[in-house]
Amino acid sequence: MATLLVGIPKETRLGETRIAMAPDAIKKLIKKGLAVAIEKSAGESAGFSDQDLETAGAQMVDTRAALGADIVFKIHRPNLTEVAQMKKGALLISLIEPYNNDGLMEKLAEAGINAVGMELVPRTSRAQSMDVLSSQGNVAGYRAVLEAAAQYGRFFPMMMTAAGSAKPAKLIVLGAGVAGLQAIAVARKLGAAVEAYDVRSEVKEQILSLGAKFIEIDVGEEGAGSGGYARELSEEGKKRLQAGLIERLKKADIIVSTANIPGRKSPTLIPEEAVKGMRHGSVIIDMAAANGGNCPLSEPDKIVTKYGVKIVGWTNYPAMVGSDASGFYAKNLMNLLFLMLPEKEAASALNINLEDDIIAAALVTHQGKVRFARK
Ligand SMILES: NC(=O)c1ccc[n+]([C@@H]2O[C@H](COP(=O)([O-])OP(=O)(O)OC[C@H]3O[C@@H](n4cnc5c(N)ncnc54)[C@H](O)[C@@H]3O)[C@@H](O)[C@H]2O)c1
């Protein structure tokens, strides 16, 4: 029986350093009876040389051969030129951006490509090892705090030296999901005094266990939605939230905001008035800048200074930690692929089991049809 080939092309999105493969995952895929073909030099920007990848067992190929494999692993959704190079019946595992209504899913279905959208993997215990939003959110939360520390002209920890002393920085994290909790942990390790708020009150214990204070605000309604995500607040709830936050935000030296609701524009939590009230030299890291931002003054992929406050809108922190982020990403994709392969014998055919809740949730196109329904 023919060996199934996993192909990994170089990412084409501007500024991307990651690749959807890493040496560890190559070894595991090969052990499972699969072959791995990677586009030449695709790992360079993530710190993996062609030789590292070959030593792990991959073949280095051209773009066409990587995209023409039985199974294609990617970070970002493919563009139409890439789709045209994929073969009918292939399995694509990547981010798909299913809420982006630009016809890509229809094109994938027409081309007979079965596509898994990694952002649709449910947040359940069984799916944890496949959750790219969590693995990359963790990386992003870590890197975002390092960015804040680098942009801030003062210390994070309390400092007592012969040349004078400094107070610990006051840092507020808004949204304590995966990225936010990691941001709290790293900011604490750096010695900042941290407070955090999330509309899902269930995360209070986690915030406290990381050594941060929980900001209590009564928004008058439940903020938790389904699957560990928030739901959108009513207009009244949003007003109460802004009123409860604003004076605290003015006193922060650094704000790291990560508030997000899947498929929606990010909620405004840091209005212009709050920025105006912050001390000159303060820093806002708006991690939601790609999706409308938690601060209306942030701009995607720019640092802007407003009222003396630096507002950082980088949209791809994981790409700034390309090597480890690629390693985590590759393992997530590999674990999802393993759901479609027999457990014991060597893999020679895929079994796309629609009864499996993870596959059922994440498979956006199958056998020529779009399965994903936009809400
Ligand atoms: N800039 C980057 O490089 C980068 C990288 C990864 C993630 N992100 C972004 O960071 C954000 C967080 O990602 P995540 O994986 O942690 O998501 P997540 O869903 O785990 O966390 C988002 C948190 O925001 C909270 N939230 C929603 N609405 C809120 C509100 N009105 N007030 C307070 N909290 C609210 C949610 O309850 C949740 O805990 C997303 O916007 C994501 O797109 C950015």
Ligand as a Chemical Component Dictionary entry (heavy atoms), coordinates in Angstrom:
data_LIG
# 
_chem_comp.id                   LIG 
_chem_comp.type                 NON-POLYMER 
_chem_comp.pdbx_formal_charge   0 
_chem_comp.three_letter_code    LIG 
# 
loop_
_chem_comp_atom.comp_id 
_chem_comp_atom.atom_id 
_chem_comp_atom.alt_atom_id 
_chem_comp_atom.type_symbol 
_chem_comp_atom.charge 
_chem_comp_atom.model_Cartn_x 
_chem_comp_atom.model_Cartn_y 
_chem_comp_atom.model_Cartn_z 
_chem_comp_atom.pdbx_ordinal 
LIG N1  N1  N 0  -1.562  39.792 18.533 1  
LIG C1  C1  C 0  -1.219  38.511 18.471 2  
LIG O1  O1  O 0  -0.158  38.145 18.016 3  
LIG C2  C2  C 0  -2.136  37.491 19.018 4  
LIG C3  C3  C 0  -1.769  36.136 19.131 5  
LIG C4  C4  C 0  -2.660  35.227 19.731 6  
LIG C5  C5  C 0  -3.907  35.697 20.145 7  
LIG N2  N2  N 1  -4.198  37.005 19.940 8  
LIG C6  C6  C 0  -5.455  37.592 20.318 9  
LIG O2  O2  O 0  -5.485  37.644 21.722 10 
LIG C7  C7  C 0  -6.803  37.536 22.117 11 
LIG C8  C8  C 0  -6.944  36.470 23.179 12 
LIG O3  O3  O 0  -6.617  35.192 22.677 13 
LIG P1  P1  P 0  -6.867  33.941 23.598 14 
LIG O4  O4  O 0  -6.363  32.739 22.876 15 
LIG O5  O5  O -1 -6.368  34.217 24.955 16 
LIG O6  O6  O 0  -8.452  33.908 23.571 17 
LIG P2  P2  P 0  -9.416  33.439 24.719 18 
LIG O7  O7  O 0  -10.757 33.294 24.098 19 
LIG O8  O8  O 0  -8.818  32.295 25.449 20 
LIG O9  O9  O 0  -9.412  34.689 25.717 21 
LIG C9  C9  C 0  -10.120 35.847 25.512 22 
LIG C10 C10 C 0  -10.645 36.270 26.873 23 
LIG O10 O10 O 0  -11.272 37.530 26.747 24 
LIG C11 C11 C 0  -12.383 37.527 27.625 25 
LIG N3  N3  N 0  -13.332 38.572 27.269 26 
LIG C12 C12 C 0  -14.210 38.628 26.229 27 
LIG N4  N4  N 0  -14.914 39.760 26.284 28 
LIG C13 C13 C 0  -14.485 40.437 27.372 29 
LIG C14 C14 C 0  -14.820 41.678 27.947 30 
LIG N5  N5  N 0  -15.765 42.454 27.411 31 
LIG N6  N6  N 0  -14.163 42.068 29.062 32 
LIG C15 C15 C 0  -13.206 41.294 29.608 33 
LIG N7  N7  N 0  -12.846 40.107 29.117 34 
LIG C16 C16 C 0  -13.481 39.688 28.006 35 
LIG C17 C17 C 0  -12.950 36.133 27.487 36 
LIG O11 O11 O 0  -13.784 35.769 28.552 37 
LIG C18 C18 C 0  -11.684 35.289 27.435 38 
LIG O12 O12 O 0  -11.280 34.861 28.711 39 
LIG C19 C19 C 0  -7.616  37.338 20.869 40 
LIG O13 O13 O 0  -8.100  38.605 20.431 41 
LIG C20 C20 C 0  -6.646  36.796 19.894 42 
LIG O14 O14 O 0  -6.999  37.077 18.561 43 
LIG C21 C21 C 0  -3.347  37.890 19.403 44 
# 
loop_
_chem_comp_bond.comp_id 
_chem_comp_bond.atom_id_1 
_chem_comp_bond.atom_id_2 
_chem_comp_bond.value_order 
_chem_comp_bond.pdbx_ordinal 
LIG N1  C1  SING 1  
LIG C1  O1  DOUB 2  
LIG C1  C2  SING 3  
LIG C2  C3  SING 4  
LIG C2  C21 DOUB 5  
LIG C3  C4  DOUB 6  
LIG C4  C5  SING 7  
LIG C5  N2  DOUB 8  
LIG N2  C6  SING 9  
LIG N2  C21 SING 10 
LIG C6  O2  SING 11 
LIG C6  C20 SING 12 
LIG O2  C7  SING 13 
LIG C7  C8  SING 14 
LIG C7  C19 SING 15 
LIG C8  O3  SING 16 
LIG O3  P1  SING 17 
LIG P1  O4  DOUB 18 
LIG P1  O5  SING 19 
LIG P1  O6  SING 20 
LIG O6  P2  SING 21 
LIG P2  O7  DOUB 22 
LIG P2  O8  SING 23 
LIG P2  O9  SING 24 
LIG O9  C9  SING 25 
LIG C9  C10 SING 26 
LIG C10 O10 SING 27 
LIG C10 C18 SING 28 
LIG O10 C11 SING 29 
LIG C11 N3  SING 30 
LIG C11 C17 SING 31 
LIG N3  C12 SING 32 
LIG N3  C16 SING 33 
LIG C12 N4  DOUB 34 
LIG N4  C13 SING 35 
LIG C13 C14 SING 36 
LIG C13 C16 DOUB 37 
LIG C14 N5  SING 38 
LIG C14 N6  DOUB 39 
LIG N6  C15 SING 40 
LIG C15 N7  DOUB 41 
LIG N7  C16 SING 42 
LIG C17 O11 SING 43 
LIG C17 C18 SING 44 
LIG C18 O12 SING 45 
LIG C19 O13 SING 46 
LIG C19 C20 SING 47 
LIG C20 O14 SING 48 
# 
